[in-house]
Amino acid sequence: MAGRGDPPEGTPEGLPGGEDEYRSVVFDEAFVRAARLQEFSAQERMGEHAQAVRSRPTLEGRNGSRQALLLVLLIVLAFGTAVYLGVRNPYQPPVDQRAEALRTTLVPLAPQGAVPGGEAARLFAHSPAGEYRIGAAGINLPLAGRTSHFSESQVVAALGIAKDYLVASSLDPDVLAGLTVRPPRLLLDPDQLEQFDRSVESPQDDGRHAVSGWLVRFDPRRVVLADPGVRVQGTLRFAEINSDLIDVVADHTFTYAVRPAATGSGPTARASLYTVHRELHFRFDREDLRMHRAELLTSTVEAGPQSCDADAKGSLRPLLAGERAADPSRRAGTDPYATGRPTVSSLCGTLAASAQPSL
């Protein structure tokens, strides 16, 4: 029989007071362990200014700390590995190598008779230089392409620097007149500047310090240009030496119309042609290309008409119109037992008749 407080058929399912009423808010053991706040005990709460709850260390916090520490260790390890490999890497960029000293050779070409003279234009028209281009237009760059370790632009840069040096040292009017040496000097590797300056200030015929090895210069007290249009023809060749060096060889012939320096108010003296064949061997490393400069390894110069006994270490000394070379029999003999480099007078060639104007 149901009690007085109970419905006739018992407590309806789902109404308040049933067993499942608080099931949704019952906390299992895992939930309690994961709680971030913990209630103090009754005795702990009796203390003055005691807080009701305290924070508990959580698994998530501990895992986060471990992950942060692991990340820091990984960063330190990666940095240390990079430094170690950088020190031990055998393929480091090459150290900039010091430039070698320039080696020079000057061979005067003596004419077989009197030097032809006349008007500059007529002399050019009747000489092999008549078909040459004028000035820098005669220094043409070859078709350039990349090499194994140098890009096309780097090859073009090397050829361009070589051309700039030829123009500065063979065609600049102030350089030819002996007024300055600055244009070619600015294009040299700094390691060669001491040798260059010594060659200019105290030229010697020792294969290292002749001005004519670096540039073309005439003594303005004796010779001047009769025509500013220097005739030029030649070639430029390039080749990679190794992964860090590229060579350029310049082989050009320069023909100048010259005459005696003016003295007094008399008629202008006749002009004559003077030909200089220069073969220059350049070398470039990557720093040279970046700084627009060159290392000059060797310089071989053949120049005439010029007497074999002329002192040309400081400036070239052309034979002018109507002049003849000294009698070869009067030249000093060459002693094969003497040590040291042969003097200029012992290095001499004969200027072919076909190289002179046919008047």
C-alpha positions as CSV (number, residue, x, y, z in Angstrom):
1,M,0.0,0.0,0.0
2,A,1.4,3.4,-1.0
3,G,2.2,5.9,1.7
4,R,0.3,9.1,2.1
5,G,3.0,11.2,0.4
6,D,3.4,8.9,-2.5
7,P,1.3,8.8,-5.6
8,P,-0.9,5.8,-5.9
9,E,1.3,4.2,-8.6
10,G,4.8,5.2,-7.0
11,T,7.1,8.0,-7.9
12,P,6.8,8.8,-11.6
13,E,10.0,8.2,-13.8
14,G,12.0,11.3,-14.5
15,L,10.6,13.5,-11.8
16,P,12.8,15.3,-9.3
17,G,14.0,13.2,-6.4
18,G,15.0,10.2,-8.5
19,E,18.3,8.4,-8.4
20,D,19.5,9.9,-11.7
21,E,18.7,13.5,-10.9
22,Y,22.4,14.4,-10.2
23,R,24.1,11.9,-12.5
24,S,25.1,14.7,-14.9
25,V,27.0,16.6,-12.3
26,V,28.8,13.7,-10.6
27,F,32.6,13.9,-11.1
28,D,34.5,10.8,-11.7
29,E,38.1,10.2,-10.4
30,A,39.8,11.3,-13.7
31,F,38.0,14.6,-13.6
32,V,39.0,15.2,-10.0
33,R,42.7,14.5,-10.8
34,A,42.6,16.9,-13.7
35,A,41.2,19.8,-11.8
36,R,43.4,22.8,-11.7
37,L,42.0,24.2,-8.4
38,Q,42.0,22.2,-5.1
39,E,39.9,23.2,-2.1
40,F,41.7,23.6,1.2
41,S,40.7,21.5,4.1
42,A,38.6,22.9,6.9
43,Q,41.6,23.2,9.2
44,E,43.6,25.0,6.5
45,R,40.7,27.4,5.9
46,M,40.8,28.4,9.6
47,G,44.1,30.2,9.1
48,E,44.0,34.0,8.9
49,H,43.7,35.3,5.3
50,A,43.7,31.8,4.0
51,Q,42.3,31.4,0.5
52,A,39.6,29.0,-0.2
53,V,41.3,27.2,-3.0
54,R,44.9,26.6,-4.4
55,S,46.3,25.9,-7.8
56,R,47.5,22.4,-8.6
57,P,50.3,21.5,-11.0
58,T,48.8,19.9,-14.0
59,L,50.1,17.3,-16.4
60,E,49.6,19.8,-19.2
61,G,51.8,22.4,-17.5
62,R,54.5,19.9,-16.9
63,N,54.3,18.7,-20.6
64,G,54.5,22.3,-21.8
65,S,57.6,23.0,-19.8
66,R,59.2,19.9,-21.1
67,Q,58.4,20.8,-24.7
68,A,59.8,24.3,-24.3
69,L,63.0,23.0,-22.8
70,L,63.3,20.4,-25.6
71,L,62.8,23.2,-28.2
72,V,65.6,25.3,-26.7
73,L,67.9,22.3,-26.7
74,L,67.1,21.6,-30.3
75,I,67.9,25.2,-31.3
76,V,71.2,25.1,-29.5
77,L,72.1,21.8,-31.0
78,A,71.3,23.0,-34.6
79,F,73.3,26.2,-34.1
80,G,76.3,24.2,-32.8
81,T,76.2,21.8,-35.7
82,A,76.1,24.7,-38.2
83,V,79.1,26.3,-36.6
84,Y,81.0,23.0,-36.6
85,L,80.3,22.3,-40.2
86,G,81.2,25.8,-41.2
87,V,84.6,25.4,-39.6
88,R,85.2,22.0,-41.0
89,N,83.8,22.6,-44.5
90,P,86.6,22.0,-47.0
91,Y,84.9,24.0,-49.7
92,Q,85.4,27.4,-48.1
93,P,85.7,30.5,-50.4
94,P,89.4,30.8,-51.5
95,V,91.5,33.4,-49.8
96,D,92.4,36.3,-52.0
97,Q,95.8,35.5,-53.6
98,R,98.5,38.1,-53.9
99,A,99.2,39.2,-57.5
100,E,102.4,38.1,-59.1
101,A,105.0,40.6,-60.4
102,L,104.8,41.7,-64.0
103,R,107.4,40.3,-66.4
104,T,108.2,42.5,-69.4
105,T,110.0,42.0,-72.7
106,L,110.7,44.9,-75.1
107,V,112.0,44.1,-78.6
108,P,113.0,47.1,-80.7
109,L,112.5,46.7,-84.5
110,A,115.2,48.5,-86.5
111,P,114.5,49.6,-90.0
112,Q,116.6,48.5,-92.9
113,G,116.8,52.0,-94.4
114,A,115.6,55.5,-93.9
115,V,112.2,56.0,-92.2
116,P,109.5,57.1,-94.8
117,G,107.9,60.5,-94.1
118,G,105.0,62.6,-95.3
119,E,101.5,63.5,-94.4
120,A,99.9,61.3,-91.8
121,A,96.8,60.5,-93.8
122,R,98.9,59.5,-96.9
123,L,101.2,57.3,-94.7
124,F,98.3,55.5,-93.2
125,A,96.7,54.9,-96.6
126,H,99.8,53.3,-98.0
127,S,100.6,51.1,-95.0
128,P,99.1,47.8,-93.5
129,A,97.4,50.0,-90.9
130,G,95.2,51.7,-93.6
131,E,92.5,49.1,-93.0
132,Y,92.6,49.3,-89.2
133,R,89.9,50.9,-87.1
134,I,90.6,54.1,-85.2
135,G,91.0,54.1,-81.4
136,A,88.9,51.9,-79.1
137,A,86.8,50.8,-82.0
138,G,89.7,48.5,-83.0
139,I,89.5,46.7,-79.7
140,N,86.6,44.3,-80.2
141,L,85.3,41.9,-77.6
142,P,84.9,38.3,-78.7
143,L,81.7,36.4,-78.4
144,A,81.6,35.5,-74.7
145,G,80.0,32.5,-73.0
146,R,80.0,31.0,-69.5
147,T,82.8,28.6,-68.4
148,S,82.6,25.8,-65.9
149,H,82.9,28.2,-62.9
150,F,82.3,31.7,-64.3
151,S,79.0,33.1,-65.6
152,E,78.7,34.8,-69.0
153,S,78.5,38.2,-67.2
154,Q,81.7,37.5,-65.3
155,V,83.5,36.6,-68.6
156,V,82.2,39.8,-70.2
157,A,83.4,41.8,-67.2
158,A,87.0,40.3,-67.5
159,L,87.1,41.2,-71.2
160,G,85.8,44.6,-70.5
161,I,88.4,45.4,-67.9
162,A,91.2,44.2,-70.3
163,K,89.8,46.5,-73.0
164,D,89.7,49.4,-70.6
165,Y,93.3,48.8,-69.7
166,L,94.3,48.8,-73.3
167,V,92.5,52.0,-74.0
168,A,94.0,53.7,-70.9
169,S,97.5,52.5,-71.5
170,S,97.7,52.7,-75.3
171,L,95.3,55.4,-76.5
172,D,94.8,58.0,-73.8
173,P,96.4,61.2,-75.2
174,D,97.7,62.4,-71.8
175,V,99.3,59.0,-71.1
176,L,100.9,58.9,-74.6
177,A,102.3,62.4,-74.0
178,G,103.8,61.4,-70.7
179,L,101.6,63.8,-68.7
180,T,99.9,61.2,-66.5
181,V,99.9,57.5,-65.6
182,R,96.8,57.6,-63.5
183,P,94.3,55.9,-66.0
184,P,96.1,52.6,-66.3
185,R,97.2,52.7,-62.6
186,L,93.6,52.8,-61.4
187,L,92.9,49.5,-63.2
188,L,95.7,47.5,-61.6
189,D,95.5,45.1,-58.7
190,P,96.7,46.9,-55.5
191,D,99.5,44.3,-55.1
192,Q,101.1,45.5,-58.3
193,L,101.0,49.2,-57.5
194,E,104.4,49.3,-55.8
195,Q,106.0,47.7,-58.8
196,F,104.2,50.1,-61.2
197,D,105.2,53.2,-59.2
198,R,108.8,52.1,-59.1
199,S,108.8,51.5,-62.8
200,V,107.5,55.1,-63.4
201,E,109.8,56.8,-60.9
202,S,113.0,54.8,-61.5
203,P,112.6,52.7,-64.7
204,Q,115.1,49.8,-65.2
205,D,115.8,47.4,-68.0
206,D,115.5,44.4,-65.7
207,G,112.4,42.6,-67.0
208,R,110.3,44.1,-64.1
209,H,110.5,47.8,-64.1
210,A,110.4,49.2,-67.6
211,V,107.6,51.7,-68.1
212,S,107.0,50.4,-71.7
213,G,105.9,47.1,-70.2
214,W,102.9,48.9,-68.5
215,L,102.0,51.5,-71.1
216,V,102.9,53.4,-74.3
217,R,104.6,56.7,-73.6
218,F,106.6,59.1,-75.8
219,D,109.0,61.8,-74.6
220,P,107.0,65.0,-75.3
221,R,110.3,67.0,-75.6
222,R,111.2,64.9,-78.6
223,V,108.0,63.3,-80.2
224,V,104.4,64.4,-80.5
225,L,101.4,62.8,-82.3
226,A,100.9,64.0,-85.8
227,D,97.4,62.5,-85.9
228,P,95.2,61.7,-82.9
229,G,93.6,58.8,-84.7
230,V,95.6,55.8,-83.6
231,R,95.0,52.8,-85.8
232,V,94.3,49.6,-83.9
233,Q,93.7,45.9,-84.7
234,G,93.9,42.7,-82.6
235,T,92.2,40.1,-80.6
236,L,91.1,39.2,-77.1
237,R,91.0,35.6,-75.9
238,F,89.8,34.2,-72.6
239,A,90.2,30.9,-70.7
240,E,89.3,29.6,-67.3
241,I,92.4,28.5,-65.3
242,N,90.6,27.0,-62.4
243,S,87.4,27.5,-60.3
244,D,88.8,30.9,-59.0
245,L,90.8,32.4,-61.9
246,I,90.2,33.4,-65.5
247,D,92.8,34.6,-67.9
248,V,92.5,37.1,-70.8
249,V,95.2,37.5,-73.5
250,A,95.2,40.7,-75.5
251,D,97.2,40.7,-78.8
252,H,97.0,44.1,-80.6
253,T,98.9,46.3,-83.0
254,F,98.8,50.1,-82.5
255,T,100.1,52.3,-85.2
256,Y,100.8,56.0,-84.3
257,A,101.6,58.9,-86.7
258,V,104.3,60.9,-85.0
259,R,106.5,63.8,-85.8
260,P,109.3,65.8,-84.1
261,A,108.2,68.1,-81.3
262,A,107.7,71.6,-82.7
263,T,110.7,73.9,-82.4
264,G,110.4,77.5,-83.4
265,S,108.0,78.9,-86.0
266,G,109.2,77.0,-89.0
267,P,107.1,74.5,-91.1
268,T,105.8,71.4,-89.5
269,A,108.1,68.5,-89.8
270,R,107.0,65.5,-91.8
271,A,105.2,62.7,-90.0
272,S,106.2,59.1,-89.9
273,L,104.5,55.9,-88.6
274,Y,105.5,54.1,-85.4
275,T,104.0,50.6,-84.7
276,V,103.7,48.9,-81.4
277,H,102.7,45.3,-81.1
278,R,101.6,44.5,-77.5
279,E,100.7,41.1,-76.1
280,L,99.4,41.4,-72.6
281,H,98.4,38.5,-70.4
282,F,95.8,39.4,-67.7
283,R,94.6,37.3,-64.8
284,F,91.4,37.9,-62.8
285,D,90.0,36.5,-59.6
286,R,86.5,37.1,-58.4
287,E,87.6,40.1,-56.3
288,D,89.2,41.6,-59.3
289,L,86.0,41.3,-61.3
290,R,84.0,42.8,-58.4
291,M,86.4,45.8,-58.0
292,H,87.0,46.3,-61.8
293,R,90.7,45.8,-61.7
294,A,93.3,43.4,-63.3
295,E,96.5,41.6,-62.6
296,L,99.0,42.0,-65.4
297,L,101.2,38.9,-65.6
298,T,103.3,39.4,-68.8
299,S,103.9,42.1,-71.3
300,T,105.7,41.6,-74.6
301,V,106.3,44.6,-76.7
302,E,107.7,44.9,-80.3
303,A,108.1,48.5,-81.4
304,G,109.6,50.1,-84.5
305,P,111.1,51.8,-86.3
306,Q,113.5,52.1,-83.4
307,S,117.3,51.7,-83.0
308,C,118.3,48.7,-81.0
309,D,120.6,50.7,-78.8
310,A,117.9,53.3,-77.9
311,D,117.2,53.5,-74.2
312,A,113.4,52.8,-74.1
313,K,112.9,51.7,-70.5
314,G,111.4,55.1,-69.6
315,S,109.7,56.0,-72.9
316,L,109.6,54.7,-76.4
317,R,112.0,56.4,-78.8
318,P,110.7,56.2,-82.4
319,L,113.0,56.9,-85.3
320,L,111.4,59.8,-87.2
321,A,111.1,60.6,-90.9
322,G,114.4,60.3,-92.7
323,E,116.3,58.8,-89.8
324,R,118.2,55.5,-89.9
325,A,119.0,52.9,-87.3
326,A,122.5,52.8,-85.9
327,D,125.0,50.6,-87.6
328,P,124.6,47.1,-86.1
329,S,128.3,46.6,-86.2
330,R,128.7,49.4,-83.6
331,R,126.5,47.7,-81.1
332,A,128.0,46.3,-78.0
333,G,128.6,42.6,-78.1
334,T,126.6,40.1,-76.0
335,D,128.5,38.0,-73.5
336,P,126.8,34.6,-73.1
337,Y,128.7,33.9,-69.9
338,A,127.4,37.0,-68.2
339,T,124.6,36.4,-65.6
340,G,121.4,38.4,-65.4
341,R,118.8,39.3,-67.9
342,P,120.0,40.5,-71.4
343,T,119.8,44.2,-72.0
344,V,117.4,45.8,-74.5
345,S,120.2,46.3,-77.0
346,S,120.8,42.6,-77.1
347,L,117.1,42.0,-77.9
348,C,116.5,43.4,-81.3
349,G,114.6,42.6,-84.5
350,T,114.5,43.9,-88.0
351,L,111.5,45.8,-89.2
352,A,110.2,44.1,-92.3
353,A,110.1,46.4,-95.4
354,S,106.4,45.5,-95.9
355,A,105.6,47.0,-92.5
356,Q,106.6,50.4,-93.7
357,P,104.5,52.7,-95.9
358,S,105.0,52.0,-99.6
359,L,105.4,55.6,-101.0
